[in-house]
Amino acid sequence: MNKIKISAVAYTNTKAFIYGLEHSDIINKIDLSLDIPSDCAAKVINGQADIGLMPVAAIPLVPNANIVADYCIGSDGGVNSVFIFSEVPAQEIKTVRLDAHSRTSNNLAKVLLKFYWKKEVEFTTDPTAKTDAFVLIGDRTFGKKDDFAYAYDMGEEWKNFTGLPFMYAAWVANKEISQDFKDEFNAALKFGLDHRKEVLQELPEVLNFDLEDYLYHKLQFEVTDERKKALNLFLGYIEELEKVTI
């Protein structure tokens, strides 16, 4: 049997999923690689992977895209790992450096600045550029909230803006996946979530950051109707941004 190629993100927010896959029989049926979110998306888009836990902003770029799991990376309010760090208040931001790791977080920053804070901002991907603010996501943000004059948690700001939760990444396939595999895949992901205590024991301690609170409270993992509604709204905002750019 040909193994299903799966690309997952290597961040702490995915560790429970990885634990579940590695401790279930499904591990013998998959070829698992761990990547940063942007590479995960690229692999699904270009066919190097069949399924990826990919930033939702890249879903429209995937041929035959379909969400294959009942689980995702989400939050309902602050997530504590998806930030705009800034030296000035949001209303004064004029320039923003984007994060090469994730299309979703960059687009979320653009959506919030344009439609929530009503700001016209210049964006750069140059890692050496001096800007008022910058986007940073994942483990690289842990314990850094107090290092900057302003730290805008984008999960919290999206909730303030829309009243909705958010979905940062979803398990997306670029082809039809059998229901049997999807059922087994979902069971493995659930197994991982049910064993977050074991996952926490394997994680290194992080200064000024509560990993237990992060994995049990800040992150939410279910694909709910409200989260799907938020996804469609977010993708609609991205389309509007692209029209303005063109």
Secondary structure, DSSP 8 states (H G I E B T S, - for coil): ---EEEEEE-SGGGHHHHHHHHTSGGGGGEEEEEE-HHHHHHHHHHTS-SEEEEEGGGGGGSTT-EEEEEEEEEESS--SSEEEEESS-GGG--EEE--TT-HHHHHHHHHIIIIIS----EEE--TT---SEEEEEGGGGTT-GGGSSEEEEHHHHHHHHHS--EEEEEEEESS---HHHHHHHHHHHHHHHHTHHHHHHHS---TT--HHHIIIII-EEE--HHHHHHHHHHHHHHHHHHHHH-
